[in-house]
Amino acid sequence: SPPHNHQHNLLLLQIRTSSASPFPTPHYKPTLHNTMNPNASDWTPSASAPAFTPGGAAPAPAPTPPPAKQESAASDIDESDPLWQCVLNKICEGDRARAMKLINDPDSLMNYPEVVAIIAASDDKMEEDDWEKGNDDGAADELAEKMEEKMVIDEANAEPTAAPPKKEEVAEAVEGDPREHLNLVFIGHVDAGKSTLSGNILYLTDNVDKRTIEKYESEAKERNRESWFLAFIMDTNEEERAKGITVEVGRATFETEAHRYSILDAPGHKNYVPNMIMGASQADVGILVISARKGEFESGFDKGGQTREHALLAKTLGVSYLVVVINKMDEPTVQWKKERFDECVQKLKPFLKGCGFTIKKEVKFMPISGLNGANVKDEVDPKECSWWKDCYKNGDNNTDKATLMDLLDSLELKGRNPDAPVRIPVLDRYSDRGTIAMGKVESGTIRPGMKITLMPTRQKYKVDGLWTDETPLASARPGENVLVKLNGAGMEDIQKGFVICSDPPCRSVDKLICQVLVMDLPDHAKVLTAGFQAIFHAHCAEEEATVTKIFETTDRKGKVTKGAHFANVGMRVICMIELARTVPLETFDDYPFLGRFTLRTEGKTCAIGVIKKLPPKKEG
């Protein structure tokens, strides 16, 4: 049944009464009452029909089911409709059957002046009321014109119609968080408490719930290592938990009101220094964890301990600040004694200065307890450590902050240029409906849709997607750890140590002139000469290298020797190094993060250096 309401009837009447209407007379769905013949005679049974006898030769046909009961048209009528009220009460004088018949005949309705008056009044009201109570001042016409333009099909270029491909649902990309992002690498000798401190920071910043901590406490107790439970937050695999040492670089994130942080928990054992280098190559701030326990500091700092090598590598790999935390100050052998803290600091300062750190600007010292959290987020109780408040208020140890978290929030990094060409050293890659590269944005700003060049292969790709953790990004600035999906790249096309670049791309060379500081030498080589071989580590790249020529040396007293043939430990050397394969590099002056390197062999860091010159570019 047609709906009987005011707007519907108005439309019908306007269509039927318009002389210029292009539409034909509408046809209505017949209802039960208007399909029956009103002039038919009453039904009477036939007297000549044979009497019914059961059990005949042929079974009686099944009776025809009655037609489905149709919903009465009256149920659709809006009793408050002015048009219906006029037809029912004034014209038909309460006769509903006649009124329903008349309401379905617009031509007959227009013969009544009362109906014409109602229609005229409705037209005036419709002119006054804009659709959905909006006055668009021609905006609708404008929109219609635009839509018509978009809907025009170019017949010459039209292709056969096909079902559109189903689009994959993706999360909406967002702009990066305005807070600065810092990578913190925790370094130091094995068993200094790096993983425990990292885990406690996550717990104190509400990134680990209490139930998980209780689970780790129970697991550590079963292993008779009650103090390891916080380390289990970062050391996740069975080998690390069983041995109590970190093997791979653990990764986690936390936030404060000032900054966003990524924790890189580096392994302390000398067998895993290459893994530590991979973590430190991404770091902005190094946190050197020193154990104050009697005997542990000495074993880590003496020759062969990892405290020295880690501090050296941190400077070489480009950390802007080194925060030295003297850990385990609550140990029974220490008991927060200022004498033990000062002893550690005084031994470390000369060595760190020799590594190239500017002590007053780049190095901070702080006593903490990584296990119970003293001086990590909350200041240590003055009853336990009465001297610390005076120290930081006086600015001793290069800090005026009471806790590690406050100190980290106060650090400001310089040299990050979002307008420079994009440089992202590739840390790793994996396949997930395409090849995705992992790395840290060292310079520039990367966005989806950009065209990039992958060095050293010089292959060009389009950036299909950009994420940090699992959040899609509209752009990423320097300092962000990102995942970059490259259109058309395969797993074999991207390797660790490659660099994602925008134009102009970085250099890719197999020879370089550099300045190195000789730190240590293997047992079989007492001096560094031409022909010396080692593994070259720069940003995320590793390559075999050979010293081919020494130009000059400078000894510890400052004496310069031109054309020297060898160099001893402690000397600074200007030399040429040749690599087995090309590596994406830049000079230290242009891009410091691509111009630093380390030479290692036989488990030792032999030299650290910076790139001074690269071969001239080839013409064409």
C-alpha positions as CSV (number, residue, x, y, z in Angstrom):
1,S,0.0,0.0,0.0
2,P,1.3,3.5,-0.7
3,P,2.1,5.4,2.4
4,H,-0.6,8.0,3.1
5,N,1.2,11.0,4.5
6,H,1.1,14.6,3.6
7,Q,4.4,14.9,1.8
8,H,3.7,11.8,-0.3
9,N,0.2,13.0,-1.4
10,L,1.6,16.4,-2.1
11,L,4.2,14.9,-4.5
12,L,1.6,12.8,-6.3
13,L,-0.8,15.8,-6.8
14,Q,2.0,18.0,-8.1
15,I,3.0,15.4,-10.6
16,R,-0.5,14.8,-11.8
17,T,-1.6,18.4,-12.0
18,S,1.5,19.8,-13.7
19,S,0.8,20.4,-17.4
20,A,4.6,20.4,-18.1
21,S,5.3,17.2,-16.2
22,P,7.3,14.8,-18.2
23,F,6.3,11.8,-16.0
24,P,3.5,9.4,-17.0
25,T,0.5,8.8,-14.8
26,P,1.8,6.7,-11.8
27,H,0.6,3.2,-11.3
28,Y,-0.1,2.0,-7.8
29,K,0.2,-1.3,-6.3
30,P,-3.3,-2.8,-6.2
31,T,-4.8,-3.5,-2.8
32,L,-7.4,-6.1,-2.0
33,H,-10.3,-3.7,-2.0
34,N,-9.6,-2.1,-5.4
35,T,-9.0,-5.4,-7.3
36,M,-12.5,-6.9,-6.6
37,N,-15.4,-6.3,-9.0
38,P,-18.1,-4.4,-7.1
39,N,-20.8,-5.2,-9.7
40,A,-20.4,-9.0,-9.5
41,S,-23.5,-11.0,-8.5
42,D,-23.6,-12.9,-5.2
43,W,-22.3,-16.5,-5.4
44,T,-24.9,-19.3,-5.3
45,P,-24.2,-23.1,-5.3
46,S,-25.0,-25.0,-8.5
47,A,-28.0,-27.4,-8.2
48,S,-26.7,-29.6,-11.0
49,A,-23.4,-30.3,-9.4
50,P,-22.8,-34.0,-8.5
51,A,-22.9,-34.9,-4.9
52,F,-19.6,-35.6,-3.2
53,T,-18.9,-39.2,-2.6
54,P,-15.7,-40.2,-0.7
55,G,-13.4,-42.9,-2.0
56,G,-13.8,-42.0,-5.7
57,A,-11.4,-43.2,-8.4
58,A,-9.4,-40.1,-8.4
59,P,-8.3,-38.3,-5.2
60,A,-9.8,-34.9,-4.8
61,P,-7.4,-32.1,-5.6
62,A,-5.8,-30.3,-2.7
63,P,-7.7,-27.2,-1.9
64,T,-6.1,-24.0,-3.0
65,P,-4.4,-22.2,-0.1
66,P,-6.0,-18.9,0.8
67,P,-4.1,-15.9,-0.3
68,A,-1.8,-14.3,2.3
69,K,-3.6,-11.8,4.3
70,Q,-2.6,-8.4,3.0
71,E,-1.9,-5.6,5.4
72,S,-4.7,-3.1,5.4
73,A,-3.9,0.1,3.7
74,A,-5.7,1.9,6.6
75,S,-2.8,1.0,8.9
76,D,-0.5,3.2,6.8
77,I,-2.6,6.3,7.0
78,D,-1.4,9.1,9.2
79,E,-4.6,10.1,11.0
80,S,-3.1,13.6,11.7
81,D,-2.4,14.4,8.0
82,P,-4.4,17.5,7.2
83,L,-5.2,16.2,3.7
84,W,-6.6,12.9,5.1
85,Q,-8.6,14.8,7.7
86,C,-10.1,17.0,5.0
87,V,-11.0,14.1,2.8
88,L,-12.4,11.9,5.6
89,N,-14.4,14.4,7.6
90,K,-15.4,17.2,5.1
91,I,-15.7,15.5,1.8
92,C,-16.7,11.9,2.7
93,E,-18.4,12.8,5.9
94,G,-16.7,10.0,7.9
95,D,-17.0,7.3,5.3
96,R,-13.6,5.6,5.5
97,A,-14.1,3.3,2.5
98,R,-15.0,6.2,0.2
99,A,-12.3,8.3,1.6
100,M,-9.6,5.7,1.0
101,K,-10.9,5.3,-2.6
102,L,-10.8,9.0,-3.2
103,I,-7.3,9.5,-1.6
104,N,-5.9,7.1,-4.2
105,D,-7.3,9.1,-7.1
106,P,-5.4,12.4,-7.2
107,D,-7.3,13.6,-10.3
108,S,-10.6,13.5,-8.5
109,L,-9.2,15.1,-5.4
110,M,-8.2,18.2,-7.3
111,N,-11.9,18.9,-8.0
112,Y,-12.5,19.8,-4.4
113,P,-11.6,23.4,-3.4
114,E,-10.7,22.3,0.1
115,V,-7.9,20.1,-1.2
116,V,-6.6,22.8,-3.5
117,A,-6.3,25.2,-0.5
118,I,-4.4,22.6,1.6
119,I,-1.9,22.0,-1.3
120,A,-1.3,25.7,-1.8
121,A,-0.6,26.2,1.9
122,S,1.8,23.3,1.8
123,D,3.7,24.7,-1.1
124,D,4.2,28.0,0.7
125,K,5.6,26.2,3.8
126,M,8.0,24.1,1.7
127,E,9.4,27.2,0.1
128,E,10.1,28.7,3.6
129,D,11.7,25.6,5.1
130,D,15.1,24.6,3.6
131,W,15.8,20.9,3.4
132,E,17.2,19.6,6.7
133,K,17.0,23.2,8.0
134,G,20.0,24.3,6.1
135,N,20.5,27.4,3.9
136,D,23.4,26.6,1.6
137,D,23.3,29.8,-0.4
138,G,23.9,27.9,-3.6
139,A,26.4,25.4,-2.1
140,A,24.2,22.5,-3.2
141,D,24.2,23.7,-6.8
142,E,28.0,24.1,-6.6
143,L,28.4,20.6,-5.2
144,A,26.1,19.2,-7.9
145,E,28.2,20.7,-10.6
146,K,31.4,19.3,-9.1
147,M,29.9,15.9,-8.8
148,E,28.7,16.1,-12.5
149,E,32.3,16.9,-13.5
150,K,33.7,13.9,-11.6
151,M,31.0,11.6,-13.0
152,V,31.7,12.4,-16.6
153,I,33.3,9.4,-18.3
154,D,35.9,9.9,-21.0
155,E,34.6,7.4,-23.6
156,A,37.8,7.4,-25.5
157,N,39.8,6.2,-22.4
158,A,37.0,4.2,-20.8
159,E,37.9,0.6,-20.0
160,P,35.5,-2.3,-19.5
161,T,33.8,-2.0,-16.2
162,A,35.2,-4.4,-13.5
163,A,34.5,-4.8,-9.9
164,P,36.7,-2.5,-7.9
165,P,39.4,-4.3,-5.8
166,K,38.6,-4.6,-2.2
167,K,40.8,-2.1,-0.3
168,E,42.7,-3.3,2.7
169,E,41.6,-1.5,5.8
170,V,44.5,0.5,7.2
171,A,44.7,2.7,10.3
172,E,44.7,6.4,9.7
173,A,48.2,7.9,9.6
174,V,49.0,10.4,12.3
175,E,51.7,13.1,12.6
176,G,54.5,12.2,14.9
177,D,54.4,13.0,18.6
178,P,55.8,16.5,19.1
179,R,57.8,15.4,22.1
180,E,61.5,14.7,21.3
181,H,62.4,11.0,21.0
182,L,65.7,9.7,22.6
183,N,67.3,6.3,22.3
184,L,69.0,5.3,25.5
185,V,71.6,2.5,25.4
186,F,72.5,0.8,28.7
187,I,76.1,-0.3,28.6
188,G,78.7,-1.6,31.1
189,H,80.4,-4.7,32.3
190,V,78.6,-7.9,32.7
191,D,76.5,-8.2,35.9
192,A,76.6,-4.4,36.5
193,G,72.8,-4.3,36.7
194,K,71.9,-3.0,33.2
195,S,68.8,-5.2,32.7
196,T,67.6,-4.7,36.2
197,L,67.8,-1.0,35.9
198,S,66.0,-1.0,32.5
199,G,63.3,-3.3,33.9
200,N,62.8,-1.1,37.0
201,I,62.4,2.0,34.8
202,L,59.6,0.3,32.9
203,Y,58.0,-0.8,36.1
204,L,58.2,2.7,37.8
205,T,56.8,4.3,34.6
206,D,53.8,2.0,34.7
207,N,54.7,0.0,31.6
208,V,54.7,-3.3,33.5
209,D,51.8,-4.3,35.7
210,K,52.2,-5.7,39.2
211,R,50.9,-9.2,38.2
212,T,53.7,-9.6,35.7
213,I,56.2,-8.5,38.3
214,E,54.9,-11.1,40.8
215,K,55.2,-13.8,38.1
216,Y,58.8,-12.9,37.4
217,E,59.5,-12.8,41.2
218,S,58.2,-16.3,41.5
219,E,60.2,-17.5,38.5
220,A,63.4,-15.9,39.8
221,K,62.9,-17.5,43.2
222,E,62.6,-20.9,41.5
223,R,66.0,-20.3,39.9
224,N,67.5,-19.2,43.3
225,R,68.1,-15.7,41.8
226,E,65.6,-13.6,43.7
227,S,67.3,-10.3,42.6
228,W,66.9,-11.1,38.9
229,F,63.2,-10.6,38.6
230,L,63.4,-7.1,37.2
231,A,65.9,-8.2,34.6
232,F,63.4,-10.7,33.3
233,I,61.4,-7.8,31.9
234,M,64.2,-7.1,29.4
235,D,65.8,-10.6,29.1
236,T,63.0,-12.5,27.6
237,N,64.5,-15.7,26.2
238,E,65.3,-18.8,28.1
239,E,69.1,-18.7,27.5
240,E,69.3,-15.2,28.9
241,R,67.3,-16.0,32.0
242,A,69.1,-19.3,32.7
243,K,72.6,-17.7,32.5
244,G,71.7,-14.3,33.8
245,I,73.4,-12.5,31.0
246,T,72.0,-10.5,28.1
247,V,72.7,-11.8,24.6
248,E,70.6,-9.7,22.2
249,V,69.8,-6.0,22.5
250,G,66.6,-5.7,24.5
251,R,64.2,-3.0,23.3
252,A,61.4,-1.3,25.1
253,T,59.7,2.2,25.3
254,F,58.5,4.5,27.9
255,E,57.3,8.2,28.1
256,T,57.5,11.2,30.3
257,E,55.9,14.6,29.9
258,A,59.1,15.9,28.4
259,H,60.4,13.1,26.1
260,R,59.6,9.8,24.6
261,Y,62.3,7.1,25.1
262,S,63.4,3.8,23.6
263,I,65.5,1.6,25.9
264,L,68.3,-0.4,24.2
265,D,69.6,-2.9,26.8
266,A,73.0,-3.9,25.4
267,P,74.8,-7.2,26.3
268,G,77.8,-6.7,28.6
269,H,79.7,-9.9,27.9
270,K,82.7,-9.5,25.6
271,N,81.5,-12.3,23.3
272,Y,78.5,-10.2,22.4
273,V,80.2,-6.8,21.7
274,P,79.1,-6.9,18.0
275,N,75.5,-7.0,19.2
276,M,76.2,-4.1,21.6
277,I,77.6,-2.1,18.7
278,M,74.4,-2.6,16.8
279,G,72.4,-1.2,19.7
280,A,74.8,1.7,20.4
281,S,74.8,2.7,16.8
282,Q,71.2,3.9,17.3
283,A,71.7,5.6,20.6
284,D,71.5,9.3,21.5
285,V,72.3,8.9,25.1
286,G,74.5,6.3,26.7
287,I,73.9,5.2,30.3
288,L,77.1,3.6,31.6
289,V,76.1,1.3,34.5
290,I,78.9,0.8,37.0
291,S,78.7,-1.6,39.9
292,A,79.9,-0.1,43.2
293,R,80.1,-3.5,44.9
294,K,83.6,-4.2,46.2
295,G,85.6,-6.0,43.5
296,E,83.0,-5.7,40.7
297,F,84.0,-2.1,39.7
298,E,87.6,-3.1,39.6
299,S,87.0,-6.2,37.5
300,G,85.0,-4.2,35.0
301,F,87.3,-1.3,34.8
302,D,90.7,-3.1,34.7
303,K,92.2,-4.2,31.4
304,G,90.0,-6.8,29.8
305,G,86.8,-5.5,31.5
306,Q,84.0,-4.3,29.3
307,T,83.5,-0.9,31.1
308,R,86.4,0.6,29.1
309,E,85.5,-0.9,25.7
310,H,81.8,0.0,26.1
311,A,82.6,3.6,27.0
312,L,85.0,3.9,24.1
313,L,82.4,2.4,21.6
314,A,79.7,4.7,22.9
315,K,81.8,7.8,22.0
316,T,82.8,6.3,18.7
317,L,79.2,5.5,17.8
318,G,78.1,9.0,18.5
319,V,76.2,9.3,21.8
320,S,75.6,12.9,22.6
321,Y,75.7,12.4,26.4
322,L,77.1,9.8,28.7
323,V,75.3,9.4,32.0
324,V,77.4,7.3,34.4
325,V,75.3,5.7,37.1
326,I,77.1,4.2,40.0
327,N,74.7,1.3,40.7
328,K,74.3,-1.1,43.7
329,M,75.0,1.7,46.2
330,D,72.7,-0.1,48.7
331,E,74.9,-3.1,48.8
332,P,76.2,-4.1,52.3
333,T,79.7,-3.6,51.1
334,V,78.9,0.0,50.1
335,Q,75.9,1.3,52.2
336,W,75.7,4.6,50.2
337,K,79.2,5.7,51.3
338,K,80.3,8.9,49.5
339,E,83.9,7.6,49.6
340,R,83.1,4.7,47.3
341,F,81.1,6.9,44.9
342,D,84.0,9.4,44.7
343,E,86.5,6.7,44.2
344,C,84.6,5.3,41.1
345,V,84.1,8.8,39.7
346,Q,87.8,9.8,40.0
347,K,89.0,6.7,38.3
348,L,86.5,7.1,35.4
349,K,87.0,10.7,34.6
350,P,90.6,10.5,33.1
351,F,89.6,7.4,31.0
352,L,86.5,9.0,29.7
353,K,88.4,12.1,28.8
354,G,90.8,10.0,26.8
355,C,87.9,8.5,24.9
356,G,87.0,11.9,23.6
357,F,84.3,13.0,26.0
358,T,84.1,16.6,27.3
359,I,83.6,15.8,31.0
360,K,81.9,19.0,32.0
361,K,79.4,19.1,29.2
362,E,78.8,15.6,28.1
363,V,79.3,13.3,31.2
364,K,77.0,13.2,34.2
365,F,77.6,11.1,37.4
366,M,74.8,9.8,39.7
367,P,74.5,7.2,42.5
368,I,71.5,4.9,42.3
369,S,70.1,1.5,43.2
370,G,68.6,-0.1,40.2
371,L,67.0,-2.9,42.3
372,N,65.0,-0.8,44.8
373,G,64.7,2.3,42.6
374,A,66.5,4.9,44.8
375,N,67.4,7.9,42.7
376,V,65.8,6.4,39.6
377,K,62.4,8.1,39.8
378,D,62.3,9.1,43.4
379,E,65.1,10.6,45.4
380,V,67.0,8.4,47.9
381,D,65.9,8.8,51.5
382,P,68.2,11.3,53.3
383,K,68.4,8.8,56.2
384,E,70.2,6.4,53.9
385,C,72.2,8.9,51.9
386,S,72.6,12.2,53.6
387,W,75.3,13.7,51.3
388,W,73.5,13.4,47.9
389,K,71.2,16.4,48.4
390,D,74.1,18.8,48.9
391,C,76.0,17.3,45.9
392,Y,73.3,17.9,43.3
393,K,72.3,21.3,44.8
394,N,75.9,22.5,44.4
395,G,76.0,21.1,40.9
396,D,78.7,18.6,41.7
397,N,79.2,15.7,39.2
398,N,77.9,17.9,36.4
399,T,74.2,17.6,37.4
400,D,71.8,19.6,39.5
401,K,69.0,16.9,39.2
402,A,68.2,14.6,42.0
403,T,67.1,11.6,40.0
404,L,68.0,9.8,36.8
405,M,64.5,10.5,35.2
406,D,64.8,14.2,36.0
407,L,68.3,14.2,34.5
408,L,67.2,12.5,31.3
409,D,64.2,14.9,30.9
410,S,66.6,17.9,31.1
411,L,68.9,16.7,28.2
412,E,68.6,18.6,25.0
413,L,70.1,17.2,21.8
414,K,71.6,19.5,19.1
415,G,72.3,18.9,15.4
416,R,69.1,17.2,14.4
417,N,68.1,18.7,11.1
418,P,64.6,17.8,9.8
419,D,65.2,19.8,6.6
420,A,68.4,18.0,5.5
421,P,68.4,15.1,3.0
422,V,66.9,11.9,4.5
423,R,69.4,9.4,5.9
424,I,68.2,6.1,7.5
425,P,70.8,3.4,8.1
426,V,69.0,0.0,7.8
427,L,69.3,-2.0,11.1
428,D,67.3,-5.0,9.8
429,R,64.5,-6.0,7.5
430,Y,61.7,-8.5,7.4
431,S,58.8,-9.5,5.1
432,D,55.2,-8.8,5.9
433,R,53.1,-8.4,2.7
434,G,56.1,-6.6,1.3
435,T,59.6,-5.9,2.5
436,I,59.9,-3.6,5.6
437,A,63.2,-2.0,6.6
438,M,63.9,-1.0,10.2
439,G,66.1,2.0,11.1
440,K,66.5,5.3,12.9
441,V,66.0,8.6,11.0
442,E,69.3,10.3,11.4
443,S,68.5,13.4,9.3
444,G,65.7,14.8,7.2
445,T,62.0,14.0,7.2
446,I,60.5,11.0,5.5
447,R,56.9,10.6,4.4
448,P,54.8,8.0,2.6
449,G,54.8,8.5,-1.1
450,M,58.4,9.8,-1.2
451,K,60.9,8.5,-3.8
452,I,64.1,7.2,-2.1
453,T,67.4,5.8,-3.2
454,L,68.8,2.8,-1.5
455,M,72.6,3.0,-1.1
456,P,75.0,1.4,-2.1
457,T,72.9,-0.4,-4.8
458,R,71.4,3.0,-6.0
459,Q,68.0,1.3,-6.5
460,K,65.0,3.7,-6.4
461,Y,61.8,2.8,-4.5
462,K,58.6,4.5,-3.4
463,V,57.8,4.6,0.3
464,D,54.5,2.7,0.7
465,G,54.1,2.9,4.4
466,L,55.7,4.4,7.5
467,W,55.3,3.2,11.1
468,T,56.8,3.7,14.6
469,D,56.0,0.6,16.6
470,E,52.6,-0.2,15.2
471,T,51.3,3.3,14.6
472,P,51.1,4.6,11.0
473,L,52.8,7.9,10.5
474,A,52.3,10.7,8.1
475,S,55.9,11.8,8.6
476,A,59.0,10.9,10.8
477,R,61.6,13.4,12.0
478,P,65.2,12.8,13.1
479,G,65.5,10.6,16.1
480,E,62.5,8.4,15.3
481,N,62.8,4.6,15.1
482,V,60.8,3.7,12.1
483,L,59.6,0.8,9.9
484,V,59.6,1.7,6.2
485,K,57.8,-0.3,3.6
486,L,59.4,0.0,0.1
487,N,57.3,-0.7,-2.9
488,G,58.8,-3.4,-5.2
489,A,61.8,-4.2,-2.9
490,G,62.5,-7.8,-2.1
491,M,64.3,-9.3,0.9
492,E,67.5,-9.7,-1.2
493,D,67.4,-6.0,-2.2
494,I,67.8,-4.6,1.3
495,Q,70.6,-5.6,3.7
496,K,71.7,-4.5,7.1
497,G,74.1,-1.5,6.7
498,F,72.3,-0.1,3.6
499,V,71.2,3.5,3.9
500,I,67.8,4.9,2.8
501,C,68.4,8.3,1.2
502,S,66.5,11.1,-0.5
503,D,68.3,13.1,-3.2
504,P,71.1,13.7,-3.2
505,P,72.1,10.2,-1.9
506,C,75.1,9.6,0.3
507,R,78.4,8.4,-1.0
508,S,79.2,4.7,-1.4
509,V,82.9,3.9,-1.3
510,D,85.5,1.2,-0.8
511,K,88.4,3.5,0.1
512,L,88.7,6.3,2.6
513,I,91.2,8.6,4.3
514,C,90.6,8.8,8.1
515,Q,92.1,9.7,11.4
516,V,92.2,6.9,14.0
517,L,93.2,6.5,17.6
518,V,94.9,3.2,18.3
519,M,93.4,1.8,21.5
520,D,94.6,-1.8,21.7
521,L,96.2,-4.3,19.5
522,P,95.9,-8.1,19.2
523,D,98.6,-10.2,20.8
524,H,100.2,-11.2,17.5
525,A,100.5,-7.6,16.3
526,K,102.4,-5.2,18.6
527,V,102.2,-2.3,16.1
528,L,99.8,-1.1,13.5
529,T,101.3,-1.1,10.0
530,A,100.2,-1.1,6.4
531,G,98.5,-4.4,5.8
532,F,96.8,-4.5,9.2
533,Q,93.4,-6.2,8.8
534,A,90.3,-5.8,11.0
535,I,86.5,-5.6,10.8
536,F,85.2,-2.1,10.0
537,H,82.1,-1.1,11.9
538,A,80.2,2.1,10.8
539,H,76.6,2.9,11.7
540,C,74.9,-0.5,11.1
541,A,77.4,-1.7,8.5
542,E,80.2,-4.3,9.0
543,E,82.9,-5.0,6.4
544,E,86.4,-6.4,6.2
545,A,89.0,-3.7,6.0
546,T,92.8,-3.3,5.5
547,V,95.0,-0.4,6.4
548,T,96.8,0.3,3.1
549,K,98.9,3.3,3.9
550,I,100.0,5.4,6.9
551,F,100.5,9.1,6.1
552,E,101.4,10.5,9.6
553,T,101.3,9.7,13.3
554,T,101.1,11.8,16.4
555,D,102.3,10.4,19.7
556,R,100.9,11.2,23.2
557,K,103.4,14.1,23.6
558,G,102.1,15.7,20.4
559,K,105.1,14.8,18.2
560,V,104.1,14.4,14.5
561,T,105.9,12.0,12.3
562,K,105.3,12.4,8.5
563,G,105.5,9.2,6.4
564,A,105.6,6.9,9.4
565,H,105.6,3.2,8.8
566,F,103.9,2.0,12.0
567,A,101.9,3.3,15.1
568,N,101.8,2.2,18.7
569,V,98.9,2.1,21.1
570,G,97.9,5.6,22.1
571,M,98.9,7.2,18.9
572,R,96.7,9.1,16.5
573,V,97.1,8.1,12.9
574,I,96.2,9.5,9.5
575,C,95.9,6.6,7.1
576,M,94.0,5.1,4.2
577,I,91.7,2.1,4.6
578,E,90.4,-0.1,1.8
579,L,87.2,-2.1,2.3
580,A,86.3,-5.4,0.8
581,R,83.0,-4.0,-0.6
582,T,81.5,-0.6,-1.0
583,V,79.8,0.8,2.1
584,P,77.5,3.9,2.3
585,L,79.5,6.6,4.1
586,E,80.1,10.3,4.4
587,T,82.8,12.5,5.9
588,F,82.5,13.2,9.6
589,D,82.2,17.0,8.9
590,D,79.2,16.5,6.7
591,Y,77.3,13.7,8.4
592,P,78.9,12.7,11.8
593,F,76.6,9.7,12.2
594,L,77.9,8.3,8.8
595,G,81.5,9.4,9.4
596,R,82.4,7.5,12.6
597,F,83.8,3.9,12.7
598,T,85.5,1.3,14.8
599,L,88.1,-1.3,13.9
600,R,87.8,-4.6,15.8
601,T,89.7,-7.9,15.6
602,E,90.0,-11.0,17.7
603,G,87.4,-9.7,20.2
604,K,89.2,-6.4,20.8
605,T,88.4,-2.8,19.8
606,C,91.7,-1.9,18.2
607,A,91.0,1.7,17.0
608,I,88.3,4.3,16.7
609,G,88.2,6.8,13.9
610,V,86.5,9.5,11.9
611,I,86.4,9.8,8.1
612,K,88.3,12.9,6.8
613,K,88.2,12.4,3.0
614,L,86.4,10.2,0.4
615,P,87.6,9.5,-3.2
616,P,86.4,12.1,-5.7
617,K,83.1,11.4,-7.4
618,K,83.4,9.8,-10.8
619,E,82.4,12.0,-13.8
620,G,79.1,11.0,-15.4
